[in-house]
């Protein structure tokens, strides 16, 4: 006969703690886990590795989240028990947006592609950053971060912009979390997953970097006034070009840095796109004018063959060169009195034909500049697309760029100034999530980093 007591009648050795106690310790565990992860990311960017050059970006985002967690820990017990769950979900959702873009850089398949994309963006952004100089009390600007996106075309998302539509589920857990996703801490450049590592598609990164240069260094007022005062256009035509100003400047930047190779990729992209009309009524000029802008911005000494102009000759054709000269013919005070060509103009454009020939013969390009290597590989594809892959042109060009990469932090900063900015941003983030007000948060993530 079984004399053991039934399990359901056995006395419990420990009485369960009350819900309030259990909830309090659950929150402590979750907070500790989040802090441990953030500490690991901070440690990862202090040493050699795939994230070293992203130190300023990681440190800034982590600093903001830590400050918000500090506030969460200091909430009165009853309030924390009630609100911590949703606040933590929103904080994790925000952090996951950045976490995924950093984690993928540990995967060899994507690391090379993103490293090269970052280097192309940096080759334009860095000289502008140095020329602009730092002003008293102004926090140095973190550079653009490239990432792979579900969107079908490359795009730029500006520092301080609303990035909620880019979140994995499209929106935050709470209404106030949505307001917290309206201010991106550093600029982003999205590259379609569908580019499949096709190197010529990466030249669009130079165009998107041009948008960030305009935004981060406050060039829009100067570009607008130069167009009006120096463009020599009728008021009606000037109004058209003013609407196209951002895309025109980005095309100028990309052509200045990459030369004819960018014009070839742009021409192919426009040929594959659904026509949006010839009036240029949107943000972009008509295809013919875009091509003429690029021709006018071509680096001196260009000997590469250019693609045919789209469309038919038009009375507005001469406007393109006049606009390019008006916008970038002289140095800009915001850029230390320098022009884009002086800052990041393509080196030795006349030597690209030799580099193309070398790549097609499975030799190194012979170049030591990131835009030049990528431009040469792109022109090799345009010349002989049928043998480009079997000769490994793209892979070898990527390896050449990676050999030039200096794995060092991108932006040196004052630690105290950084800590002040990040704490202020984290406090504003917490206020937005916990108190229901977005006004205090607005612009705070970019505190001391004005656009």
N, C-alpha and C positions, 0 to 999 in steps of 0.2 A: 504494500500500500504506500502510495506517495504521500509523505507527511510534510513536504515543503509548502510554504504559504504561497498563495497566488500572488503574482507580481503586482496586481492592482491593489492588493491589500497591504503590501509591504510599506512600513513607515518610511518617509523620506528623511534622509540625514540632514538635508539643508532646505530650509524654507525658501521659496523663490523670492527674490528681491522685488520691490515695488516697481511699477512701470516707470515712474519718474527717474529712479536710480538707473534702471536698465537703459533708458533713453539717453541719459546723461553720459554714460560710459560708451554707448554706441557712437554718439557724436564725437567723443574724444578719440575713439579708434579711427573713425573716418578722417578726422582732421589730422591725426598723426600720420596716417597713410598718405594723405595728400602732401603734407609737408615733407615726408621722406622722399616722395617722388621728385618734388621740386628741388630738394637738396641734391639728389642724384643728377638731375639735369645741370644744376649749377656746377657740380664737380666735373661733369663731362666736358664742359667748355673751358676748363682751366688747363687741360693737358692736350698733347698731340692727339689728333683723332679727327673724324669726319666733321665734327661740329665746332672745332676751334675757331674757324673764321666767322662763325655765327655767334660769337660770344656776346656782342652787344645786343643782338636781337633776343637771344635766350635770356640774358641777364635782365633786360628790360621787362619782358613779359613775366618772368618769374618774380621779379621784385614787386610788380603790381599785385600779383596774386597773393604773395606772402603778406603784403600790407592788408589786403582784404581779409585774409584768414586771421590776422592779428585782431582785427575788429570783431570778427565773428566769435573768437574765443572770449572776448571781453563783454559780449552781450550778457545781460542778466539771464540767469538760469531758465526761468519760464519762457522768456522770449526766444532764447536759443533753442529750447526744446521744440517750440512750435514752428520756428522759421528756418532753422539750420538746414533741414532737408532740401527745401526748394532752392535756397541760396547756394548750397553745395552743388546741386544739379546744374545750375546755371554757370557756376565757376568752372566745373568740370567740362561743360559743353564749350565754354570759351577756350579753355586750355587745350581741349581735344583738337580744336581747329588748328592750333600751332603744333601740337604734339605730333600729329600725323605727318605734317610737312617736314618735320625734323627726323622722325623715325625712318622714313623711307630713304633717307640719305645713308642709312646703314646697309641698304640692299645694293649689292654691286651692280645689278642690272640698271638701276635708276640713279645711283650715286654719280656715275660718270656724266650722264646726261645733265643732271641738275648742277653738278659742279661746273661744267662748261657753260651752262646758261648763266649761272651766277657770275662767272668770270667775264662773260661778255657784258652783262649789265654793269659790273664793277669797272670795266675798262672805260666806260663813258662817265659813270657816276663819280668815281674817285677823283679824277682831275678837276671836275666841277666843284666837288666838295672842298678840295684843297684851295682852289682859286677863290671860292666864295669866302673862305676863312671863317673863324669863329668869332662871335661877338660876345661881349661881356654878359654873363648870365644866361647865355643860350646854350642849350644842350646839343652836342653833336648829333647829327642825324644818322640813324641807322640806315644802311643801304637797302635796296630792294631785295626781297627774297623770292626766288622763282619756285614754282611748284607745278605739278601736273593736275590738270583740271578737267572736269566733265564738259566744260563749255566747248563749242565747236571751233572757236577762233581764239587766238591769243588776246589777252586783255590786261590792263593795268588797273589796280585798285589803289587809290591814293592813301597816303598817311592821313589818319583822321576820318576816313570814309566809313560809311555804313557797310559792314561786312556780314550782316545777318543772312542775306540770301546765299552766302557761300558756306554757311554752316551745314553740317552733314544732314540735319533734318529740316533745314530751311528756316527754323525759328527757335527761339529760346523757350525754356520751360515756362517762364512767367512773363507777364507784360513788362515788368521792370527789367528783367533780363534782356528783353528785346532792346530797350534803350541802351543797355550796357554794350551791346554789339554794334553800336553805331559809330564807333571811333577806333579805327584800326591803328595799332601802335607803331607800325612801320609799313612801308609800301610793299605791295605784292605784284608779281607778274605771273599770270596764269598761262600755261602752255597746254594745249589739248593733248590728252592721252593718245588721241588718234594720230598724232604726228609720228608715233612709232619709232622715235629716235632718228627720224630723217633729218640729217644735219642742216640742210638748207632752210628748213622750217624754223630753226633757232634764230635766224637773223631777225625775225620779228621781235625778239627780245630787245634789240637795239631801238626799235620804234617805241616799244612800251617804256623803255628807260627814258626816252625823250619826254614822255608825259610826266614822269616823276621828276625829271630835272625842272620842267616848267613849274610843277606844283610845289616842290620842296624849296625852291629858291626864289619863289615869288616873281616869276618872269612875265606872267600874263599882262599886268598893266603896261610894262615896257613894250611888249610885242604889240599890244593893241594901239598904243600911241605911235609906235613906229609905222605900223601899217597905215594909220590915218595921215600921218605927217609926211611920210617918205614914199608911200606906195604909188603915188601918181594916178590913183584910180578915181573914177566917178563915185559919188556917194552911194549909188545903187550897187556898183561892183564892190566897193569897199565893204558894204554891209554883208555881201556874200562871203568875202574872204574873212571877215571877222568871225563869222559863224564857223568857218573851216580852220581857224587859227591854230587850235590845239593839234589837230591831225597834221596840218601842214608843218608845224614846228617839229613834230615827232618824225615825219618823213625826212625833214632836213637833217635831223640828228642821226638817223639810221644811215642815210646816204653818206653823210660826212664821215661816219665811222667805218662803214663797210663798202662804200663805193658802188661800182656797177653791180656787184653781187646782190645788194639789197634791191636794186631796181629790177633785176631778173626775178627774184622771188616774189616781189610785189606784183609784177606783171602776170606771173603764173597764178598767183592768188586771186587777182582780179578777174582773170580769165575763167577761173573755176567758180567764182561767186555768182550768185543770182543777181542780175543787173538791178540797180536801184534807181535807174533813170539817169539821163544825161544832164539833168539840170543842176546836180550837186546841191540839192535842197536840204540835205541832212548835214551831219557833222563833217562829211568828207567832200572834197572837191570831186568833180567828175573824173573818171579814170584817166582821161587824156591830160587834164591839168595836174593830176598827181604825178604822172610820169614826167611831165615837163618841170615840175618842182624838183624832182629828184635829179633830172638832167642839169638843172641850174645849180644844184648843190654838189655836183660831182667833184671829187677832189682834183686839184690841178695835177696834170700829168697822167690822167687816166687814159689808158690805151686799150682797155677791154672793149670788145664789141658790145653795143647796147641793143636791147630788144626794140622791135619796131614800135612806134607810137600807136596807141589805140585810137580809134575814131578818125574823124575827118578834120582837116585844118579849120580853125575857127578864129574869129577876130579876137577872142580872149587869150589866145596862145601866148602872146607877149607878156601877159600879166604875170605869169609864173616866175619868170626871171626877175621882174621888177619887185615882186613880193619877197623872194629869197634875199635879194640884196637889201631891201628895206629892213627885213627882220634881223638878219645876221651879218650884214656887211661890215658892221663896226662892233667893237667890243661893248659889253654890257657892264654897267656898274655893279650889278648883282653878282657877276662872275669875275670880279676883280679887274674889270676893264678888258677881258679877253673875249674872243669869239669862240663858238663851238669848234670851228676848224682849228684854231690855235690850241684848244684844250684836248680834243680827242680825234682830230683829223687822221684819216688812214695814212699810215706811213708807206712811202715808196709804192704808190699805186701803179707806177709804170712797170714794176717788177712782178706784178701779179701773173702776167702771162707766163713767165718763167716758172713760177711756183705751180701754176696749173699743170704745166707740162711735166714737171717733176712728180707731182702727185699721180698723174696718169701713168707714169713709168714706174710706179710703186716706190718712189724715192721720197724722202722727207721734203716738205714744202720749202725749206730753207728760210723760213720766217721765224721771228721771235716775238711777234705780237699777236694777241688773241684775235682781234678782228681780222687781221691779215690772213691768218691760218684758216679761219672759218670762211672768209671771202674766197680764198683760193679753192677750197674744197667745193664750195657752192658753184663756182664757175666751172670746175671740173665736171660736176654733175650736169650743168647746163650744156656743156660741150659734148659729153659722151655718157648720157644716162644709161645706155645699154651695158656698159662695162664698169660703171661706177662702183657697183656693189661687189662684183667679183674681184676687182682690184683692191678692195678694202679701203677706198679713199676716205670715206666717212669715219671709219674706226681709227684709221691712222691719224687723221686730223684731230679727232678727239684726244687721242693719246698725246699728240704734240702739245695741245693746249694744257692738258693735265700736267705735263712735265714742267710747265711754266708756273703752275700754281704755287704760291707761297702760303703754306698753311699757318696763318697767323691771324690774330684778331683783326677785324676790319677797321674798327674805329676806336681810337684811344680816347678815354674820357676821364673827367674828374669824378672820383668815386663818391665824394660827398654830394656833388651836384646830382649825380645819378640817383643816389639814395633819396635825396629830397624829392626829386621828380617822381620816382616810383612810389614813394610813400604817399605823396599827394594824390597820385592817380589811383592807388589802391584804396585810399579812404573815400575818394569820390565814387569809385566802383561799388564799394560796400554800401554807401549811402543810397545809390541808385537801386540796388537790389533789396535793401532792407526797409527803406523809408518810403519807397514809391515815388521818388522824385528824380527825374532825369536832368533837371536843370543844373544841379551841382556836378553831374558827371560830364556834361557836354564840354568837349574839348579838353578835359582834364587828362585823358590818357596821353594826349600830346602836349602836356604841360611843359612849357619852356622849349617847345619844338614847333614854333609857328610855321605854317605853310608859306 
